[in-house]
Amino acid sequence: MSTPHNEAKTGEIAKTVIMPGDPLRAKYIAENFLENSHIVNQVRGMYAYTGFYKGKEVTIMASGMGMPSMGIYSYELYKFYEVENIIRIGSCGAYKPELKLFDVILSSGAYCEGNYAYTFNNDDCHFVPASKDLNNVIMETSKQTNSYIYCENTACLDCFDPYATDFEQFMNRLPKDLNIYAGEMEAFSLFYNAQFFHKKASCLMSVVDSKFIKEIASTEERETGLNQMIQLALDSSLKL
């Protein structure tokens, strides 16, 4: 079968999907980490590749940027392609001074000010946890591979936060009890869809900018310098 956004046929997408935002990052992962990979979707340039990582079938598929785009692709993967696990991998902005460039964060839950859940499901929900079982697999894998990661709550934004006209006002509105470590733009809709379909979802992020650090990762570094996070997601997929 196919959808308006995905031309893959039934059986061409694995039960576990690793989901970067950038289609070129999906291509990079497939070409550098998978064996016998082949492209299964090119609609709207949102590349998806299915192949094998250490003998385990896995699909790498881009989500695009923002909650609406992630909401569409993860919805279709769960509902029409019977995907069980989605691990989002991407970049984030750090909200804590202890975080350095390319530190890896595993979101324990995503907070958003927006109305994705309300529009989609008439649910006035603004915080949704990641899948505990899937996060536990990723945490255990990180220990086994000596890859230190933070597991903390994150914010999911409707805009790219460096462009906000008054970022401090936004930071002051964040619920203090959630102790939010970083911001990105896709995890809330992914986690909400996973919860809705009784599936599993996690989100791994590498820090690429911070208000506490003058350096900002270049486009090339964002594309190729995130291998620790990619490797962790793929190694975790072996246990699913």
ZAMARGU-4260 file (C-alpha; in steps of 0.2 Angstrom, whole numbers, plus 5000, padded with zeros to 4 digits):
<rodrens>
0) 5000/5000/5000 | 5005/5018/4999 | 4999/5035/5007 | 4998/5052/5000 | 5016/5055/5008
5) 5024/5038/5007 | 5026/5027/4992 | 5033/5012/5001 | 5024/4995/4998 | 5018/4984/5012
10) 5033/4975/5020 | 5046/4988/5013 | 5047/4997/5030 | 5054/4988/5045 | 5046/4987/5062
15) 5059/4999/5069 | 5062/5016/5061 | 5076/5027/5065 | 5070/5045/5060 | 5081/5060/5057
20) 5073/5076/5052 | 5085/5079/5037 | 5082/5068/5021 | 5101/5070/5018 | 5105/5063/5035
25) 5094/5048/5031 | 5104/5046/5015 | 5120/5047/5025 | 5115/5034/5038 | 5109/5022/5025
30) 5125/5024/5015 | 5137/5023/5029 | 5129/5011/5042 | 5118/4999/5033 | 5121/4984/5022
35) 5110/4980/5007 | 5100/4996/5009 | 5088/5002/4996 | 5077/5017/4995 | 5058/5014/4998
40) 5051/5032/4998 | 5056/5048/4988 | 5039/5057/4989 | 5042/5076/4993 | 5060/5071/4994
45) 5057/5063/5011 | 5069/5049/5009 | 5067/5032/5017 | 5079/5017/5016 | 5077/5000/5022
50) 5092/4989/5025 | 5102/4979/5038 | 5112/4984/5053 | 5122/4970/5060 | 5110/4958/5052
55) 5094/4967/5059 | 5082/4975/5047 | 5079/4993/5050 | 5072/5008/5041 | 5079/5025/5041
60) 5066/5038/5036 | 5067/5057/5037 | 5053/5066/5046 | 5055/5084/5040 | 5055/5099/5052
65) 5042/5103/5065 | 5028/5094/5073 | 5015/5094/5059 | 5028/5085/5047 | 5033/5073/5061
70) 5015/5070/5065 | 5010/5065/5047 | 5025/5053/5045 | 5024/5045/5062 | 5005/5043/5061
75) 5006/5034/5044 | 5021/5023/5049 | 5011/5017/5065 | 4994/5016/5057 | 4997/5010/5039
80) 5014/5002/5040 | 5013/4993/5057 | 5029/5001/5063 | 5032/4997/5082 | 5046/5008/5087
85) 5052/5025/5081 | 5068/5033/5087 | 5070/5051/5082 | 5087/5057/5080 | 5091/5075/5078
90) 5098/5091/5084 | 5093/5102/5099 | 5097/5118/5108 | 5104/5117/5125 | 5095/5126/5140
95) 5107/5121/5153 | 5125/5127/5155 | 5133/5110/5159 | 5128/5104/5141 | 5142/5105/5128
100) 5142/5104/5109 | 5137/5086/5103 | 5132/5080/5120 | 5118/5068/5118 | 5101/5070/5126
105) 5087/5056/5127 | 5071/5065/5130 | 5061/5058/5145 | 5046/5068/5140 | 5041/5082/5128
110) 5032/5098/5133 | 5025/5110/5121 | 5014/5126/5121 | 5006/5122/5105 | 4989/5113/5101
115) 4994/5097/5091 | 4985/5086/5103 | 4970/5097/5104 | 4968/5098/5085 | 4972/5080/5082
120) 4962/5072/5096 | 4953/5086/5105 | 4965/5083/5120 | 4971/5098/5129 | 4988/5090/5132
125) 5005/5099/5133 | 5016/5086/5140 | 5018/5068/5135 | 5032/5055/5140 | 5043/5045/5129
130) 5041/5026/5129 | 5048/5020/5145 | 5053/5003/5138 | 5061/5010/5123 | 5071/5023/5133
135) 5077/5009/5145 | 5084/5000/5130 | 5093/5015/5124 | 5100/5019/5142 | 5106/5001/5144
140) 5114/5002/5127 | 5123/5018/5131 | 5130/5010/5147 | 5136/4995/5137 | 5144/5005/5124
145) 5151/5018/5136 | 5141/5032/5128 | 5136/5044/5141 | 5119/5053/5138 | 5108/5064/5148
150) 5090/5058/5150 | 5079/5073/5154 | 5063/5082/5149 | 5064/5093/5133 | 5053/5106/5125
155) 5046/5105/5108 | 5044/5121/5099 | 5033/5128/5085 | 5047/5139/5079 | 5066/5139/5078
160) 5070/5146/5095 | 5085/5157/5090 | 5073/5166/5080 | 5061/5170/5094 | 5059/5189/5097
165) 5061/5187/5116 | 5068/5170/5120 | 5069/5174/5139 | 5050/5176/5140 | 5048/5159/5132
170) 5061/5152/5145 | 5052/5160/5159 | 5035/5152/5154 | 5042/5134/5154 | 5035/5124/5169
175) 5049/5124/5182 | 5044/5107/5189 | 5049/5099/5172 | 5067/5105/5173 | 5068/5106/5154
180) 5086/5103/5147 | 5084/5107/5129 | 5073/5112/5114 | 5069/5104/5098 | 5054/5104/5086
185) 5047/5086/5083 | 5046/5075/5099 | 5029/5080/5105 | 5019/5074/5090 | 5030/5059/5089
190) 5027/5054/5107 | 5008/5058/5106 | 5006/5048/5091 | 5015/5033/5099 | 5004/5035/5114
195) 4988/5036/5104 | 4993/5020/5094 | 5000/5011/5109 | 5017/5010/5100 | 5034/5015/5106
200) 5044/5031/5103 | 5060/5039/5109 | 5070/5055/5104 | 5089/5056/5104 | 5097/5073/5101
205) 5114/5080/5099 | 5117/5098/5106 | 5122/5109/5091 | 5119/5126/5099 | 5117/5134/5116
210) 5114/5151/5124 | 5129/5147/5135 | 5141/5143/5121 | 5147/5155/5108 | 5151/5141/5095
215) 5137/5135/5084 | 5139/5119/5075 | 5140/5121/5056 | 5129/5114/5043 | 5142/5101/5039
220) 5145/5096/5057 | 5126/5094/5059 | 5126/5083/5045 | 5141/5072/5048 | 5147/5075/5066
225) 5133/5066/5075 | 5139/5048/5073 | 5139/5044/5092 | 5120/5047/5092 | 5117/5038/5076
230) 5127/5023/5082 | 5118/5023/5099 | 5101/5022/5090 | 5106/5008/5078 | 5114/4998/5092
235) 5098/5000/5102 | 5088/4994/5087 | 5097/4977/5088 | 5087/4974/5105 | 5070/4978/5098
</rodrens>
